Amino acid sequence: MPQRKDAQLLLFLPLAVGLLLRLRLAVTDHGIFWPDEIYQSFEPAHALVFGHGLIPWEFIDGARNWALPGLVAGLLKLCALAGLGEPTTYVPVVKGFFALVSTATALGTYRLARTAGGDEREAAAAAAVFSLAAPVLYFAPRAMSENATALPVVWGLALVLDRALVERTAEERRARQLVVLGASLLGLAVLLRLQSAVFCVGVVGVLAARRQWRGLRDVGVTLAVWAVLFGALDAATWHDAPGAKAGGWFHSAVVYLRFNLIEGKAAGWGTAPWYFFFQRLFTSMPFVAVLLALALPAGARRAPGLAVVGLLFFALHSASPHKEYRFILPVVPVLAALLAAGLTSVRLERLRLLGVGLVGVATVLSAATADQLTFGQLGQYPGRGADSAWDDNGPVNRLMLVASQQADLCGLFTPVHPAWMGGATYLHRRAPLYAPNWPYDCVQAGTCNYAILAKGANLPVVAEDKDFVLARVPNSPCRQDAAYVWRLP
């Protein structure tokens, strides 16, 4: 019993601290790591609920399905119905929701670690890794598909790879229901992010290798149903998209795979060597990464099926030319679960306890130094390696929130490319958003009457945030911009 109490404390204390840190970031950090956190989720959702937004090419050509923005649209609609239909409230609400999703993923890491053969205390240490590691905290409140899919992935793997459930050594009916639930979660994960299909292929292979035929049948049938749902969602939303065939069935998957695998256009956003993810795991959380690496061989021996699934996902992403740290977030719980399994395999209790203690120290240290994360440590934006990864363009977005409250707003100039600011999600007004190198100067053209500029601009200041000000453009005629297109350039 004392050990169980210790395990419970080791589990729930890091979860609680991690949740508080996530919620604080949801309210205070308005920076953008990559445009996807706005333009693949918030912005199409805003257009769906409020009628306007800067739409990226993916939601014009149909290269993404509507599962993720549909989820965000549901949250925005609930906010509007509750009287919270302003960006100053609905943005933190949505970010807070993703913070809760990330915390639930940390709890799922505990369950996955138990499935992998980890004891309670070691599984709790694994959950602490996902709850407190600096890069996970950094990404947690962001409305990205990787965050959304990590939750169903970790719980799905925990259920589908559980031998007691798959082999029906637990109560027959309930065991089958849990296996079907796990497979459904993996199917949902694919809806939220297509790359999660790798986990589905992996678990099917593991069940076949184990000769768990009943479980394989249940999982296979369930995944087939979710595949039909994927196609049906595309057919309902993309049947009239450019080049859509077969009524739009699986249109987003076809366009996305062609763009990335056949045409190789994702490489236009940058390429990285095969060891990129190994390198960035170490630079962003060095002590945690070392412990993960040391425990991996023993964890893989104890849970070979989970190790194969996780390494397959990691290897395929490492082989892809275009890499971003966020791509491997869904596999971090797998690595943590294998850490727990590896620690559990240590026979000497003192060494096991030492290992758990080292994991605790490493995760606390990672969380304590999270505010020092740089783009270089995350492997983002060459040339800006020393820049803080936090609140990047946050001042611009917060000033957009102030601009959204100006009753006479007819157009806004921002000093950054639209992809790296909050779009209509933050401005919320049906007013054009202009950026540098726009086809014309909106101030000279008289189509905007507010501008976000560097401090020192010779215009009446409405608000300021760090090095930027929101300024009013005096005597602007506020001409209607008939040529403005609500599309992300």
C-alpha positions in Angstrom: 0.0 0.0 0.0 2.7 2.6 0.7 4.2 2.0 -2.7 0.7 2.4 -4.2 0.3 5.8 -2.4 3.7 6.9 -3.6 2.8 5.9 -7.1 -0.5 7.9 -6.9 1.4 10.9 -5.6 4.0 10.6 -8.4 1.2 10.4 -10.9 -1.2 13.1 -9.9 1.2 15.8 -8.6 3.0 16.1 -12.0 -0.3 15.9 -13.8 -1.7 18.8 -11.7 1.4 20.9 -12.1 1.5 20.2 -15.8 -2.1 21.2 -16.2 -1.6 24.5 -14.3 1.4 25.3 -16.5 -0.6 24.5 -19.7 -3.5 26.6 -18.7 -1.2 29.5 -17.9 0.3 29.3 -21.3 -3.2 29.1 -22.9 -3.9 32.5 -21.4 -0.6 34.3 -21.7 1.2 33.0 -24.8 -0.2 34.2 -28.1 2.9 33.4 -30.2 2.9 31.2 -33.2 5.3 28.3 -33.8 4.0 27.4 -37.2 1.0 28.7 -39.3 -0.8 25.4 -39.0 -1.9 26.1 -35.4 -4.0 29.0 -36.8 -4.7 28.1 -40.4 -5.4 24.4 -40.2 -7.7 24.7 -37.2 -8.8 28.1 -35.9 -9.2 30.0 -39.2 -11.3 27.5 -41.2 -13.4 27.0 -38.0 -13.9 30.7 -37.6 -15.0 30.9 -41.2 -17.5 28.1 -40.6 -18.9 29.6 -37.5 -18.6 33.4 -38.0 -18.6 33.6 -41.8 -15.2 34.8 -42.7 -11.5 33.9 -42.4 -8.3 33.8 -44.3 -8.5 30.3 -45.9 -5.3 28.5 -46.8 -4.9 26.4 -50.0 -5.5 23.1 -48.1 -9.2 24.1 -47.5 -9.6 25.3 -51.0 -8.1 22.3 -52.9 -9.3 19.9 -50.2 -5.9 18.7 -48.9 -7.1 18.3 -45.3 -10.3 16.9 -44.0 -12.7 18.8 -41.7 -12.3 16.8 -38.5 -9.9 19.1 -36.7 -11.4 22.5 -37.7 -14.8 20.9 -37.2 -13.8 20.2 -33.6 -12.6 23.7 -33.1 -15.7 25.1 -34.8 -17.8 23.2 -32.2 -15.9 24.9 -29.4 -16.3 28.3 -31.0 -20.0 27.8 -31.5 -20.4 26.7 -27.8 -18.5 29.9 -26.8 -20.8 32.0 -29.0 -23.9 30.4 -27.5 -22.5 31.0 -24.0 -21.9 34.7 -24.7 -18.2 34.3 -25.1 -18.1 35.0 -28.8 -15.2 37.5 -28.7 -11.5 36.5 -29.4 -10.4 37.7 -26.0 -12.4 34.9 -24.5 -12.8 32.1 -27.2 -9.1 32.0 -28.0 -8.0 31.1 -24.4 -11.0 28.7 -24.2 -9.9 26.7 -27.2 -6.3 26.8 -26.1 -7.4 25.7 -22.7 -9.2 22.8 -24.3 -6.0 21.6 -26.0 -4.2 22.0 -22.7 -6.7 19.6 -21.1 -6.3 17.2 -24.1 -2.5 17.2 -23.5 -3.0 16.5 -19.8 -5.4 13.6 -20.6 -2.6 12.3 -22.9 -0.2 12.4 -20.0 -2.7 10.2 -18.0 -3.0 8.0 -21.1 0.8 7.6 -21.0 0.4 6.0 -17.6 -2.1 3.5 -18.9 0.1 2.8 -21.9 3.1 2.2 -19.6 1.0 -0.3 -17.6 0.1 -2.1 -20.9 3.8 -2.2 -21.7 4.5 -4.0 -18.5 5.5 -1.1 -16.3 4.7 -1.2 -12.6 2.6 1.6 -11.1 5.5 3.7 -9.8 7.4 3.4 -13.1 4.3 4.1 -15.1 3.6 7.2 -13.1 7.2 8.4 -13.9 6.4 7.9 -17.6 3.3 10.1 -17.2 5.4 12.7 -15.5 7.7 12.8 -18.6 4.8 13.8 -20.9 3.3 16.1 -18.3 6.4 18.2 -17.6 8.9 17.9 -20.4 9.6 21.3 -21.8 8.8 20.7 -25.5 5.5 19.0 -24.6 4.6 22.0 -22.4 5.5 24.3 -25.3 3.2 22.6 -27.8 0.4 21.7 -25.4 -2.0 24.6 -25.8 -1.6 24.9 -29.6 -4.5 23.9 -31.8 -2.5 21.5 -33.9 -3.4 18.1 -35.2 -0.5 16.5 -33.5 -1.9 17.5 -30.1 -5.4 16.4 -31.0 -4.3 13.0 -32.3 -1.9 12.2 -29.5 -4.8 11.6 -27.1 -6.7 9.0 -29.1 -3.3 7.4 -30.1 -2.1 6.8 -26.6 -5.4 5.5 -25.3 -6.0 3.4 -28.4 -2.6 1.7 -28.2 -3.0 1.1 -24.5 -6.3 -0.8 -25.1 -5.5 -2.6 -28.4 -2.1 -3.8 -27.3 -3.3 -5.0 -23.9 -2.9 -8.8 -24.0 -5.4 -9.3 -21.2 -8.1 -7.6 -23.2 -7.2 -8.9 -26.7 -6.9 -12.5 -25.4 -10.1 -12.2 -23.4 -8.6 -13.2 -20.1 -10.6 -10.3 -18.7 -14.4 -10.5 -18.7 -15.3 -11.5 -22.2 -17.9 -8.9 -23.3 -16.2 -5.9 -21.6 -12.8 -6.9 -22.9 -14.1 -7.0 -26.5 -15.8 -3.6 -26.0 -12.5 -2.1 -24.8 -10.6 -3.5 -27.7 -13.2 -2.0 -30.1 -13.0 1.3 -28.3 -9.2 1.3 -28.6 -9.4 0.6 -32.3 -12.1 3.3 -32.7 -9.7 5.8 -31.0 -7.0 4.9 -33.4 -9.5 5.4 -36.3 -10.4 8.8 -34.8 -6.7 9.7 -34.6 -6.4 9.1 -38.4 -9.3 11.5 -39.0 -7.5 14.1 -36.9 -4.1 13.5 -38.6 -3.6 11.2 -41.5 -0.1 10.2 -40.4 -1.7 8.3 -37.5 -2.6 5.6 -39.9 1.0 4.3 -39.3 -0.1 3.3 -35.8 -3.1 1.5 -37.2 -0.9 -0.5 -39.6 1.5 -1.2 -36.8 -1.0 -2.6 -34.4 -2.5 -4.8 -37.1 0.9 -6.2 -37.8 1.6 -6.8 -34.0 -1.7 -8.6 -33.5 -1.0 -10.8 -36.5 2.5 -11.5 -35.3 1.1 -12.5 -31.9 -1.6 -14.7 -33.7 -4.3 -13.0 -31.7 -6.9 -13.6 -34.4 -10.0 -12.6 -32.5 -8.5 -9.3 -31.6 -7.2 -8.8 -35.1 -10.7 -9.4 -36.4 -12.3 -6.9 -34.1 -9.6 -4.3 -34.7 -9.6 -4.8 -38.5 -13.4 -4.5 -38.7 -13.5 -1.4 -36.5 -10.7 0.3 -38.5 -12.5 -0.5 -41.7 -15.6 1.2 -40.4 -13.5 4.3 -39.5 -12.0 4.3 -42.9 -15.5 4.5 -44.4 -16.2 7.4 -42.1 -13.1 9.1 -43.3 -14.2 8.7 -46.9 -17.7 9.8 -46.1 -16.5 13.0 -44.4 -14.5 13.8 -47.5 -17.4 13.0 -49.7 -19.7 15.3 -47.7 -17.2 18.2 -47.7 -15.0 17.9 -50.8 -17.3 16.5 -53.5 -17.1 19.7 -55.4 -13.4 20.5 -54.7 -11.0 21.0 -57.7 -10.2 17.7 -59.2 -12.4 15.7 -56.9 -13.1 12.2 -58.2 -15.5 9.4 -57.1 -17.7 11.9 -55.4 -14.9 13.2 -53.2 -14.4 10.0 -51.3 -10.9 10.1 -49.7 -10.2 13.3 -51.6 -8.2 14.9 -48.8 -6.0 11.8 -48.3 -5.3 11.6 -52.1 -4.4 15.3 -52.4 -2.3 15.3 -49.3 -0.3 12.2 -50.2 0.2 13.3 -53.7 1.4 16.7 -52.5 3.8 15.2 -50.0 4.9 11.9 -51.3 4.7 12.1 -55.1 5.2 15.8 -55.8 7.5 16.3 -52.8 6.3 19.9 -52.3 6.5 19.8 -48.5 10.3 20.0 -48.9 9.7 23.6 -50.0 9.2 24.5 -46.4 12.6 23.1 -45.5 14.5 19.8 -45.2 16.5 18.3 -42.5 18.8 15.2 -42.1 17.6 11.8 -40.9 18.9 12.4 -37.4 16.9 15.6 -36.9 14.4 14.2 -34.4 17.1 12.4 -32.3 19.0 15.7 -32.2 16.1 17.8 -31.2 14.8 15.5 -28.5 18.3 15.9 -26.9 18.6 19.7 -27.4 15.1 20.4 -26.1 15.1 18.1 -23.1 18.7 16.6 -22.7 18.4 14.7 -19.4 15.0 13.3 -20.3 16.2 12.2 -23.7 19.3 10.4 -22.3 17.1 8.5 -19.9 14.7 7.6 -22.7 17.6 6.3 -24.8 19.2 4.3 -22.0 15.9 2.5 -21.1 14.8 1.9 -24.7 16.6 -1.5 -25.3 15.2 -3.0 -22.0 11.8 -1.5 -22.7 11.7 -2.9 -26.2 12.5 -6.4 -24.9 9.6 -6.1 -22.4 7.1 -4.6 -24.8 8.4 -5.5 -28.4 5.0 -4.9 -30.0 4.8 -1.3 -28.7 8.4 -0.7 -29.6 7.9 -1.8 -33.2 4.8 0.4 -33.6 6.6 3.5 -32.1 9.8 3.0 -34.0 8.0 2.5 -37.2 6.3 5.9 -36.8 9.6 7.5 -35.7 11.5 6.0 -38.6 9.0 7.0 -41.3 9.1 10.6 -40.1 12.8 10.5 -40.0 12.9 9.4 -43.6 10.7 12.2 -44.7 12.7 15.2 -46.0 10.6 17.9 -44.4 10.7 17.7 -40.6 9.2 19.7 -37.7 9.5 18.8 -34.1 5.7 18.7 -33.6 5.4 15.8 -36.0 6.7 13.3 -33.4 4.6 14.5 -30.5 2.2 11.5 -30.8 5.1 9.1 -30.3 6.5 10.7 -27.2 4.1 8.8 -24.9 5.3 5.6 -26.5 8.9 6.4 -25.7 7.9 7.3 -22.1 5.9 4.0 -21.8 9.0 2.1 -23.0 11.0 4.0 -20.4 8.6 2.7 -17.7 8.9 -0.9 -19.0 12.7 -0.6 -19.1 12.8 0.6 -15.5 10.5 -2.2 -14.4 12.7 -4.8 -15.9 15.6 -3.8 -13.5 15.7 -6.5 -10.8 17.4 -4.6 -8.0 14.8 -2.4 -6.2 17.4 0.2 -5.3 18.4 0.6 -8.9 14.7 0.9 -10.0 14.1 3.5 -7.3 17.2 5.4 -8.4 15.9 5.3 -12.0 12.5 6.6 -11.0 14.2 9.4 -9.0 16.4 10.4 -12.0 13.3 10.6 -14.2 11.6 12.8 -11.6 14.6 15.1 -11.3 15.0 15.3 -15.1 11.4 16.1 -15.7 11.3 18.8 -13.0 14.4 20.3 -14.4 13.0 20.3 -17.9 9.8 22.0 -16.7 11.8 24.6 -14.7 13.9 25.6 -17.7 11.1 25.4 -20.2 10.9 29.2 -20.5 14.5 29.2 -21.9 13.5 27.1 -25.0 14.8 28.6 -28.2 13.9 28.0 -31.9 17.4 26.4 -32.3 16.6 23.8 -29.6 13.3 23.0 -31.4 15.0 22.9 -34.8 12.9 25.7 -36.2 13.7 28.7 -38.4 17.4 28.6 -39.3 19.1 31.9 -38.6 17.0 32.4 -35.5 18.4 29.7 -33.4 19.1 31.9 -30.4 15.6 33.5 -30.4 13.2 32.5 -27.7 10.5 30.1 -29.0 7.9 31.7 -26.7 5.4 34.3 -27.7 6.8 34.8 -31.2 4.6 37.5 -32.7 2.6 37.4 -29.6 2.6 41.2 -29.2 1.1 41.6 -32.7 -1.6 39.1 -31.9 -2.5 40.8 -28.6 -2.7 44.2 -30.4 -5.0 42.5 -32.9 -7.3 41.6 -30.0 -7.3 45.3 -29.0 -8.0 46.3 -32.6 -11.0 43.9 -32.7 -12.6 46.1 -30.0 -12.3 49.4 -32.0 -15.8 50.2 -33.2 -14.6 52.2 -36.2 -12.2 49.6 -37.5 -12.4 49.2 -41.3 -9.0 47.7 -42.1 -5.8 46.7 -40.3 -2.2 46.7 -41.3 0.1 44.2 -39.5 3.9 44.1 -39.8 4.2 40.4 -40.4 3.1 38.0 -43.1 -0.5 36.9 -42.5 0.6 33.3 -42.0 2.5 34.3 -38.8 -0.3 36.3 -37.2 -3.7 35.4 -35.8 -5.9 36.1 -38.8 -9.6 36.7 -38.6 -9.6 34.4 -35.5 -7.9 37.2 -33.6 -9.3 40.2 -35.4 -12.8 38.8 -35.6 -14.1 41.7 -37.6 -15.0 41.5 -41.2 -12.2 44.0 -42.0 -9.3 43.3 -44.4 -6.0 42.4 -43.0 -2.9 43.8 -44.8 0.7 43.0 -44.5 4.1 44.2 -45.8 4.6 43.8 -49.6 0.8 43.8 -50.1 0.0 44.8 -53.7 -0.5 48.3 -52.5 -0.2 50.4 -49.3 -3.5 50.3 -47.5 -2.8 53.5 -45.7 -2.2 55.4 -48.9 -5.2 53.6 -50.6 -7.4 54.6 -47.7 -8.6 51.0 -47.1 -7.3 50.7 -43.5 -7.6 53.0 -40.5 -5.5 51.1 -37.9 -1.9 49.8 -38.1 0.3 47.7 -35.9 3.8 49.2 -36.2 7.1 49.3 -34.4 7.3 51.8 -31.6 8.2 55.3 -32.7 5.6 55.6 -35.5 4.3 59.1 -35.9 0.6 58.2 -35.5 -1.8 58.3 -32.5 -1.2 55.3 -30.3 -4.1 53.3 -29.1 -2.2 50.6 -27.3 1.3 49.1 -27.0 2.8 45.7 -26.3 6.6 45.3 -26.0 8.1 46.7 -29.2 4.9 47.3 -31.1 2.0 49.8 -31.0 -1.5 49.8 -32.3 -1.9 53.2 -34.0 -4.9 54.9 -35.5 -4.6 56.3 -39.0 -6.2 59.8 -38.9 -8.7 60.9 -41.4 -8.7 57.6 -43.3 -11.6 57.5 -45.9 -12.1 53.8 -45.1 -12.7 53.0 -48.8 -14.2 49.6 -49.4 -11.6 47.2 -50.9 -13.4 45.4 -53.6 -10.3 43.5 -54.7 -9.6 42.0 -51.2 -9.7 38.2 -51.2 -10.3 36.2 -48.0 -7.5 33.7 -48.8 -4.2 33.2 -47.1 -1.5 34.5 -49.6 
